[in-house]
């Protein structure tokens, strides 16, 4: 993928190294791709919608805090769900 391509055309495994290098738009795309499914899971397993909202924020905060531990040789989604 070239740097001139829109970020939406990048795979998750291509977006994470960009985010690791400070490209905040890469995080936005990862959030847009994964937040709906993760939120649905959290909502189904949480006592309230507010609790699911809080957990979703915590999950993406952990993604941010752990971003330098990601290796692009591994699939993104299992890594995200493991942190």
Secondary structure, 3 states (H helix, E strand, C coil): CCCCCCHHHCCHHHHHHHHHCCCHHHHHHHHHHHHHHHHHHHHHCCCCHHHHHHHHHHHHHHHHHCHHHCCCCCCHHHHHHHC
